[in-house]
Amino acid sequence: MPDDLVEAKGYALNLLSYRPYSVEELRQRLRKKGFTEAATGQVIALMTDYGYLNDEAYARRWIEILLQRRGYGKRRLLQELLSRGIKGSLAESLLEEIPDSAELDRARALARRKVRSLAKSSRPKTYRRLAQYLTRQGFAPDISRKVLEEVLPPRE
C-alpha cells in the first residue's frame, strides 16, 4: 500500500473509533485532510468491506437518537439525515417505517411541554408560537393542526 493510502486508512480508523460516520461524512473528512480521491475511495471501500461504514445502520441509529432526545417529526429527521450525507431514497424509506400514530404522540408531548412556557401569552400568540414550534420540529401541518386543537381547544 502506498504511504498516502496507509495514512488515510489510519486516519479513517481513528475517526471511526470515536463515533460512526456516514460514507459521505467520512469522504468529506478525508478530503478536508488532503487525501487524494483515489486514496479516499479505496479507504471508503475498505471500511465498507470491514463493516465499519454502513449508511443504513448509521441512519437507523440517528433516527433513534433524534426521536428519543429531541422528538423530531419526520420532516426534520429527513433534513438531519440528508445533512449527514444519507441518500434521500434511503432516508425516506427508513422514515416510512415510523407509524403516524407515534408521530402524533410525539407532537402532542412536545406541544404540551411547550405550552407551559407560553402560558402568560394571549391565546392567538400562544397558538401562533406553538404552530411555529411544531413546524420547526418537523411535523406536518395536518398533525400540527390536530395537536393544536387538542392542546388549545377553542374558547366557548
LINDALIN-V707673 format. One record per residue. N is the residue number from 1. RES is the residue in one small letter. SS is DSSP state (~ for helix, > for strand, _ for the rest). OMEGA is omega in whole degrees, 0 to 359 (none if undefined). D_LAST is the distance of its C-alpha to the last C-alpha in whole Angstrom. Layout:
n:N res:RES ss:SS omega:OMEGA d_last:D_LAST
n:N res:RES ss:SS omega:OMEGA d_last:D_LAST
//
This chain:
n:1 res:m ss:_ omega:176 d_last:77
n:2 res:p ss:_ omega:183 d_last:77
n:3 res:d ss:~ omega:181 d_last:76
n:4 res:d ss:~ omega:181 d_last:73
n:5 res:l ss:~ omega:179 d_last:71
n:6 res:v ss:~ omega:180 d_last:72
n:7 res:e ss:~ omega:179 d_last:70
n:8 res:a ss:~ omega:179 d_last:67
n:9 res:k ss:~ omega:178 d_last:67
n:10 res:g ss:~ omega:179 d_last:67
n:11 res:y ss:~ omega:180 d_last:65
n:12 res:a ss:~ omega:179 d_last:62
n:13 res:l ss:~ omega:178 d_last:63
n:14 res:n ss:~ omega:178 d_last:62
n:15 res:l ss:~ omega:183 d_last:59
n:16 res:l ss:~ omega:178 d_last:58
n:17 res:s ss:~ omega:181 d_last:59
n:18 res:y ss:~ omega:181 d_last:56
n:19 res:r ss:_ omega:176 d_last:53
n:20 res:p ss:_ omega:177 d_last:53
n:21 res:y ss:_ omega:169 d_last:53
n:22 res:s ss:_ omega:179 d_last:52
n:23 res:v ss:~ omega:183 d_last:55
n:24 res:e ss:~ omega:177 d_last:54
n:25 res:e ss:~ omega:180 d_last:53
n:26 res:l ss:~ omega:178 d_last:57
n:27 res:r ss:~ omega:180 d_last:58
n:28 res:q ss:~ omega:179 d_last:57
n:29 res:r ss:~ omega:179 d_last:58
n:30 res:l ss:~ omega:178 d_last:62
n:31 res:r ss:~ omega:181 d_last:62
n:32 res:k ss:~ omega:179 d_last:61
n:33 res:k ss:~ omega:175 d_last:63
n:34 res:g ss:_ omega:179 d_last:66
n:35 res:f ss:_ omega:181 d_last:67
n:36 res:t ss:_ omega:178 d_last:68
n:37 res:e ss:~ omega:180 d_last:66
n:38 res:a ss:~ omega:180 d_last:69
n:39 res:a ss:~ omega:180 d_last:69
n:40 res:t ss:~ omega:179 d_last:65
n:41 res:g ss:~ omega:180 d_last:65
n:42 res:q ss:~ omega:180 d_last:67
n:43 res:v ss:~ omega:179 d_last:66
n:44 res:i ss:~ omega:177 d_last:62
n:45 res:a ss:~ omega:178 d_last:64
n:46 res:l ss:~ omega:182 d_last:66
n:47 res:m ss:~ omega:177 d_last:63
n:48 res:t ss:~ omega:178 d_last:61
n:49 res:d ss:~ omega:179 d_last:64
n:50 res:y ss:~ omega:183 d_last:64
n:51 res:g ss:_ omega:180 d_last:60
n:52 res:y ss:_ omega:177 d_last:59
n:53 res:l ss:_ omega:178 d_last:57
n:54 res:n ss:_ omega:184 d_last:55
n:55 res:d ss:~ omega:181 d_last:52
n:56 res:e ss:~ omega:179 d_last:50
n:57 res:a ss:~ omega:179 d_last:50
n:58 res:y ss:~ omega:181 d_last:49
n:59 res:a ss:~ omega:178 d_last:46
n:60 res:r ss:~ omega:180 d_last:45
n:61 res:r ss:~ omega:179 d_last:45
n:62 res:w ss:~ omega:178 d_last:43
n:63 res:i ss:~ omega:180 d_last:41
n:64 res:e ss:~ omega:180 d_last:41
n:65 res:i ss:~ omega:183 d_last:41
n:66 res:l ss:~ omega:176 d_last:38
n:67 res:l ss:~ omega:181 d_last:36
n:68 res:q ss:~ omega:187 d_last:37
n:69 res:r ss:~ omega:187 d_last:37
n:70 res:r ss:_ omega:181 d_last:34
n:71 res:g ss:_ omega:183 d_last:32
n:72 res:y ss:_ omega:173 d_last:32
n:73 res:g ss:_ omega:185 d_last:31
n:74 res:k ss:~ omega:181 d_last:34
n:75 res:r ss:~ omega:180 d_last:34
n:76 res:r ss:~ omega:177 d_last:35
n:77 res:l ss:~ omega:178 d_last:37
n:78 res:l ss:~ omega:179 d_last:39
n:79 res:q ss:~ omega:180 d_last:39
n:80 res:e ss:~ omega:180 d_last:41
n:81 res:l ss:~ omega:179 d_last:43
n:82 res:l ss:~ omega:179 d_last:44
n:83 res:s ss:~ omega:178 d_last:45
n:84 res:r ss:_ omega:174 d_last:47
n:85 res:g ss:_ omega:177 d_last:49
n:86 res:i ss:_ omega:180 d_last:48
n:87 res:k ss:_ omega:183 d_last:49
n:88 res:g ss:~ omega:182 d_last:45
n:89 res:s ss:~ omega:178 d_last:46
n:90 res:l ss:~ omega:180 d_last:47
n:91 res:a ss:~ omega:181 d_last:44
n:92 res:e ss:~ omega:180 d_last:42
n:93 res:s ss:~ omega:178 d_last:43
n:94 res:l ss:~ omega:180 d_last:43
n:95 res:l ss:~ omega:176 d_last:39
n:96 res:e ss:_ omega:180 d_last:39
n:97 res:e ss:_ omega:180 d_last:39
n:98 res:i ss:_ omega:182 d_last:36
n:99 res:p ss:_ omega:180 d_last:34
n:100 res:d ss:~ omega:180 d_last:30
n:101 res:s ss:~ omega:178 d_last:29
n:102 res:a ss:~ omega:178 d_last:30
n:103 res:e ss:~ omega:179 d_last:29
n:104 res:l ss:~ omega:179 d_last:25
n:105 res:d ss:~ omega:179 d_last:26
n:106 res:r ss:~ omega:179 d_last:28
n:107 res:a ss:~ omega:177 d_last:25
n:108 res:r ss:~ omega:182 d_last:22
n:109 res:a ss:~ omega:179 d_last:25
n:110 res:l ss:~ omega:181 d_last:25
n:111 res:a ss:~ omega:179 d_last:21
n:112 res:r ss:~ omega:178 d_last:21
n:113 res:r ss:~ omega:184 d_last:24
n:114 res:k ss:~ omega:184 d_last:23
n:115 res:v ss:~ omega:178 d_last:20
n:116 res:r ss:~ omega:182 d_last:21
n:117 res:s ss:~ omega:181 d_last:23
n:118 res:l ss:_ omega:187 d_last:21
n:119 res:a ss:_ omega:184 d_last:18
n:120 res:k ss:_ omega:180 d_last:19
n:121 res:s ss:_ omega:176 d_last:19
n:122 res:s ss:_ omega:183 d_last:16
n:123 res:r ss:~ omega:179 d_last:13
n:124 res:p ss:~ omega:180 d_last:15
n:125 res:k ss:~ omega:178 d_last:18
n:126 res:t ss:~ omega:180 d_last:17
n:127 res:y ss:~ omega:182 d_last:16
n:128 res:r ss:~ omega:182 d_last:19
n:129 res:r ss:~ omega:180 d_last:22
n:130 res:l ss:~ omega:177 d_last:21
n:131 res:a ss:~ omega:179 d_last:21
n:132 res:q ss:~ omega:179 d_last:24
n:133 res:y ss:~ omega:180 d_last:25
n:134 res:l ss:~ omega:177 d_last:25
n:135 res:t ss:~ omega:178 d_last:27
n:136 res:r ss:~ omega:180 d_last:30
n:137 res:q ss:_ omega:172 d_last:30
n:138 res:g ss:_ omega:180 d_last:31
n:139 res:f ss:_ omega:180 d_last:28
n:140 res:a ss:_ omega:181 d_last:27
n:141 res:p ss:~ omega:181 d_last:24
n:142 res:d ss:~ omega:177 d_last:23
n:143 res:i ss:~ omega:179 d_last:23
n:144 res:s ss:~ omega:181 d_last:22
n:145 res:r ss:~ omega:181 d_last:19
n:146 res:k ss:~ omega:181 d_last:18
n:147 res:v ss:~ omega:180 d_last:19
n:148 res:l ss:~ omega:177 d_last:16
n:149 res:e ss:~ omega:179 d_last:13
n:150 res:e ss:~ omega:185 d_last:14
n:151 res:v ss:~ omega:179 d_last:15
n:152 res:l ss:_ omega:182 d_last:12
n:153 res:p ss:_ omega:181 d_last:9
n:154 res:p ss:_ omega:179 d_last:6
n:155 res:r ss:_ omega:180 d_last:4
n:156 res:e ss:_ omega:none d_last:0
//
